[in-house]
Amino acid sequence: MRRIKAIVYGVGAMNSVATRMMLEKGVDIVGALARSPQKVGRDLGEVAGLGFPTGVVVEDDPERVLSSRQADIAVIAVASYMSDMYEHLRRCAEHGVNAVTISEEALYPWNTAPMETAELDRLARQNGVTITGTGHQDVYWVNLVSMVLATAHRIETVTGRASWNVDDFGPEVAKDQRVDTTVDDFDTWLAEADRPPSFGRNTLGALVEDLGLTTVAVESTTRPEIAQEPVRSESLELTVDTGRVIGFTDVDTVKTHQGITLTFEMTGRLYLPGEADINDWTVTGEPELHLSNPAVPTGVTTCTQLVNRIPDVINAPPGFITMEKLPRPRYRTYPLGMYVHERKRFLRRGPLS
């Protein structure tokens, strides 16, 4: 068994957890990248809060790290949208390094960022590497739902509802969710901003692709979630007053040529004590079906799916390979290198030192 060599690309809340998980699953971390001057130059173990040194110094030059470490894969957690992710993924492809990311739009970006995705697909194919988006939605919003749909004889509607605590994902995500803005400021932003697509668009896009359906219409609406009492944000280190925004809800609906309508309502907001993430889906048709996960640890499962997908991404054919084209997610009992197809690694990168 050869050990997988990985670069931790972004050392925030999610990749700090993923770093520990990779080390515990036998992955050799050969580089770490961050933008913050407070992180650069320090040991990865210190920055990630591991409680022990790793011998890997956090750096801020992706070109140098990607070109010099002979890494099998870059594990990326820096942004949610393809407009922000493009340059990071391009660098990986051009340097011949596979990439897996928890960027929500990267889950299925063919409908929402087709030009960027097509170019990344071309570069990945040209350099013999794979780019994939994964995360919590991989299992809970697509694969679990797909398995439930496989028990139906006839489907009329698919309706999902999910929530997640923005504080679990760090200050940048909390700001993206407009936490601590006024309702008027939120309405102005919603009316005027060149806003990226909602994460639900990508989730429904993956389900439509998995079911072999054809989209004929897409509708999207957004509403603010407003504090009914003061709510603490640990990631932003502030308390949001009553009447201010604590996040928002996107509702996306896809109508298909085959007559099946899919709807997904996704809420990202601050939680009060005792609240938990939910994942609920209802399918009408024959028979009526229900999937309910009443208390999902979304932050942790984002990291577990990121790490468990590493062998699948390395094994996959070159290109921008969305997760519905990968094998079903699996629990990894043994070191991750045991799940890698050696012949494909040899063909892609040659013998590893």
C-alpha positions in Angstrom: 0.0 0.0 0.0 1.3 3.4 -1.0 0.3 6.3 1.3 -1.7 9.1 -0.1 0.0 12.5 -0.1 -2.3 15.5 0.4 -2.1 19.3 0.5 -4.5 21.0 2.9 -5.7 24.0 0.9 -7.2 26.4 3.3 -6.9 25.9 7.1 -10.2 27.2 8.4 -12.8 25.5 10.6 -13.6 22.6 8.2 -10.1 21.8 7.0 -8.8 21.9 10.6 -11.2 19.0 11.3 -10.4 17.3 8.0 -6.7 17.5 8.8 -7.1 15.5 12.0 -9.3 12.9 10.1 -6.8 12.5 7.3 -3.9 11.9 9.7 -5.9 9.4 11.5 -6.7 7.6 8.2 -3.1 7.3 7.2 -2.8 10.3 4.8 0.6 12.0 4.6 0.1 15.8 4.6 2.9 17.3 2.5 1.7 20.9 2.4 -0.7 23.4 3.8 -1.9 26.7 2.4 -3.7 29.7 4.0 -4.1 33.4 3.3 -4.2 34.8 6.8 -0.9 36.3 8.0 -1.8 35.0 11.5 -1.6 31.4 10.1 1.2 31.5 7.6 4.6 30.4 9.0 3.1 28.4 11.9 2.9 24.6 12.2 -0.3 23.1 10.7 -0.9 21.2 14.0 -0.9 24.5 15.9 -3.2 26.3 13.4 -5.6 23.4 13.2 -5.7 22.9 16.9 -4.5 19.4 16.9 -2.5 19.7 20.1 0.7 18.4 18.5 3.1 19.5 15.7 2.9 18.0 12.3 6.2 19.3 10.9 4.2 21.0 8.1 4.5 24.7 7.9 1.5 26.7 6.7 2.4 28.6 3.5 0.8 31.2 1.3 2.2 30.4 -2.2 -0.1 27.8 -3.9 2.0 27.7 -7.1 5.1 26.7 -5.2 3.4 24.2 -2.9 1.4 22.5 -5.7 4.5 22.3 -8.0 7.0 21.0 -5.5 5.3 18.4 -3.2 4.3 15.6 -5.6 0.9 15.5 -3.9 -1.8 13.1 -5.0 -4.6 15.4 -4.0 -5.4 18.9 -2.7 -8.2 19.0 -0.1 -9.8 22.5 -0.6 -12.0 24.4 1.8 -11.7 28.1 1.0 -15.0 29.3 -0.6 -18.5 28.3 -1.5 -18.9 29.6 -5.1 -17.3 28.7 -8.4 -16.5 32.3 -9.1 -14.2 32.2 -6.1 -13.1 28.6 -6.5 -12.0 28.8 -10.2 -8.5 30.0 -9.7 -7.8 27.5 -6.9 -9.1 24.6 -9.0 -7.3 25.8 -12.1 -4.0 25.8 -10.3 -4.5 22.2 -9.1 -5.4 21.0 -12.6 -2.5 22.8 -14.3 0.0 21.4 -11.7 -1.4 17.8 -12.2 -2.9 17.5 -8.7 -6.3 16.0 -8.1 -8.7 18.3 -6.1 -11.6 17.6 -3.8 -13.5 20.5 -2.4 -16.5 21.3 -0.1 -17.4 24.3 -2.2 -21.2 23.9 -2.3 -21.5 25.0 -5.9 -18.9 22.5 -7.0 -21.3 19.7 -6.1 -22.9 20.1 -9.5 -21.9 23.3 -11.2 -22.7 22.4 -14.8 -26.0 24.4 -14.8 -24.9 27.4 -12.6 -21.3 27.9 -13.8 -21.1 26.1 -17.1 -18.2 28.0 -18.7 -15.9 27.8 -15.6 -16.8 24.1 -15.2 -16.1 23.3 -18.8 -12.7 25.0 -18.8 -11.8 23.2 -15.5 -13.0 19.9 -17.0 -10.8 20.5 -20.1 -7.7 21.3 -18.0 -8.2 18.4 -15.7 -8.5 16.0 -18.7 -5.5 17.5 -20.3 -3.4 17.0 -17.2 -4.9 13.6 -16.2 -6.4 14.6 -12.9 -9.9 14.8 -11.3 -11.8 17.6 -9.7 -14.8 16.8 -7.5 -17.1 18.7 -5.2 -18.5 16.9 -2.1 -19.4 17.6 1.5 -22.5 17.1 3.6 -24.8 17.3 0.6 -23.1 14.4 -1.1 -24.8 11.9 1.2 -27.6 13.7 2.9 -29.0 15.7 0.0 -28.2 13.5 -3.0 -27.2 9.9 -2.3 -29.6 9.2 0.5 -32.4 10.8 -1.4 -31.5 8.9 -4.5 -31.6 5.6 -2.7 -35.1 6.5 -1.3 -36.2 7.3 -4.8 -35.0 3.9 -6.0 -37.8 2.4 -3.8 -40.5 4.3 -5.7 -42.6 2.9 -8.6 -43.8 6.3 -9.7 -42.6 9.7 -8.7 -44.7 12.9 -8.8 -42.9 15.3 -6.5 -39.7 15.4 -4.5 -39.6 17.9 -1.7 -36.6 18.5 0.6 -36.1 20.7 3.6 -32.7 21.2 5.4 -31.1 23.6 7.8 -27.6 24.2 9.0 -26.0 26.4 11.6 -23.8 29.0 9.9 -21.6 29.3 13.0 -20.3 25.8 12.2 -18.5 26.9 9.1 -16.6 30.0 10.2 -16.9 33.8 9.8 -16.7 34.0 6.0 -19.8 31.7 5.6 -21.7 33.7 8.3 -21.0 36.9 6.4 -22.2 35.3 3.1 -25.4 34.4 4.9 -25.8 38.2 5.7 -25.7 37.6 9.5 -26.2 40.8 11.6 -27.5 42.9 8.7 -30.8 44.8 8.9 -33.8 43.6 7.0 -33.7 46.7 4.8 -30.1 46.0 4.0 -30.9 42.4 3.2 -33.7 43.4 0.9 -31.4 45.9 -0.9 -28.7 43.2 -1.2 -31.2 40.7 -2.6 -32.6 43.2 -5.1 -29.3 44.6 -6.3 -26.5 42.1 -5.8 -25.2 39.9 -8.6 -25.8 37.0 -6.3 -24.4 33.5 -6.9 -26.8 30.6 -7.3 -28.3 29.0 -4.3 -26.8 25.7 -3.1 -30.2 24.1 -3.7 -29.8 24.6 -7.4 -26.7 22.4 -7.4 -28.4 19.8 -5.2 -31.4 19.6 -7.5 -29.1 19.6 -10.5 -27.3 16.5 -9.2 -30.6 14.7 -8.5 -32.0 15.6 -11.9 -28.9 14.2 -13.5 -29.0 11.1 -11.4 -32.6 10.4 -12.3 -32.0 11.0 -16.0 -34.6 13.9 -16.1 -34.7 17.0 -18.3 -35.2 20.4 -16.8 -37.8 22.7 -18.4 -38.2 25.4 -15.7 -36.4 26.6 -12.6 -37.8 28.9 -9.9 -36.0 30.4 -6.9 -37.0 32.6 -4.0 -35.2 33.8 -0.9 -36.4 35.1 2.4 -34.4 36.4 5.4 -34.4 34.7 8.8 -34.9 37.2 11.5 -33.8 37.1 15.1 -36.8 36.8 17.5 -34.5 37.4 20.4 -30.7 38.1 20.8 -28.7 35.4 19.2 -24.9 34.8 19.7 -22.6 34.2 16.8 -19.4 32.6 18.0 -17.8 32.7 14.6 -18.3 36.5 14.3 -17.8 37.1 18.0 -20.9 39.2 18.4 -24.5 39.0 19.5 -27.2 39.7 16.8 -30.0 41.9 18.2 -33.7 41.1 17.9 -35.0 42.1 14.5 -31.7 41.7 12.6 -30.9 39.0 10.1 -29.4 35.7 11.3 -29.3 34.0 7.9 -31.7 33.2 5.0 -33.7 30.5 3.4 -33.5 29.6 -0.3 -36.4 27.8 -2.0 -35.6 26.2 -5.4 -38.0 24.3 -7.6 -37.2 22.4 -10.8 -39.9 21.3 -13.2 -39.0 18.5 -15.6 -40.1 17.4 -19.0 -41.0 14.0 -17.4 -43.6 15.6 -15.1 -41.6 15.3 -11.9 -41.2 18.4 -9.8 -38.4 18.7 -7.3 -38.2 21.4 -4.6 -35.5 22.0 -2.0 -35.8 24.5 0.9 -32.5 25.2 2.5 -32.0 27.4 5.6 -28.6 28.6 6.8 -28.9 30.7 10.0 -27.6 31.1 13.5 -29.2 28.7 16.0 -30.5 29.2 19.5 -29.3 26.8 22.2 -30.9 23.3 21.7 -31.6 23.7 18.0 -30.1 21.1 15.6 -29.7 20.6 11.8 -32.5 18.8 10.0 -32.8 16.9 6.8 -36.3 16.0 5.7 -37.6 14.7 2.3 -41.0 13.7 1.1 -41.8 11.9 -2.1 -45.3 11.7 -3.5 -46.3 9.1 -6.0 -46.5 5.3 -5.6 -45.8 4.8 -2.7 -45.5 8.0 -0.7 -42.0 8.0 0.9 -40.3 9.9 3.7 -36.7 10.5 4.8 -36.0 12.3 8.1 -32.8 13.0 9.9 -33.9 15.2 12.8 -30.5 16.1 14.3 -27.7 15.9 11.7 -24.1 17.0 12.6 -23.7 18.9 9.4 -20.3 20.4 10.1 -18.7 17.1 11.1 -20.3 15.2 8.2 -19.1 17.8 5.8 -15.5 16.8 6.8 -16.1 13.1 7.0 -17.4 13.0 3.4 -14.6 15.2 2.3 -12.0 12.8 3.7 -13.8 9.6 2.8 -14.2 10.7 -0.9 -10.4 11.1 -1.3 -9.8 7.6 -2.8 -12.8 7.9 -5.0 -11.5 11.2 -6.5 -8.0 9.7 -7.0 -9.5 6.6 -8.7 -11.9 8.6 -10.9 -11.3 9.3 -14.6 -9.8 12.7 -15.4 -12.1 15.7 -15.7 -14.6 17.6 -13.5 -16.4 14.5 -12.2 -19.5 15.3 -10.2 -20.3 13.1 -7.3 -23.3 11.3 -8.7 -20.8 9.7 -11.2 -18.6 8.4 -8.3 -19.2 5.1 -6.5 -21.6 5.3 -3.6 -20.0 6.8 -0.5 -18.4 4.3 1.8 -17.1 4.1 5.4 -13.3 3.7 5.3 -12.2 1.1 7.8 -8.5 1.1 6.9 -6.0 3.7 5.9 -7.2 5.6 2.8 -4.3 4.4 0.6 -5.7 0.9 0.7 -8.7 2.0 -1.4 -6.7 3.5 -4.2 -6.3 1.7 -7.5 -2.5 1.5 -7.9 -2.5 1.1 -11.6 -4.5 4.3 -12.1 -2.1 6.2 -9.8 0.9 4.9 -11.8 -0.7 5.9 -15.1 -1.6 9.4 -13.8 1.5 10.5 -12.0 4.1 7.8 -12.3 5.8 6.1 -9.4 5.7 8.1 -6.2 8.8 8.7 -4.2 
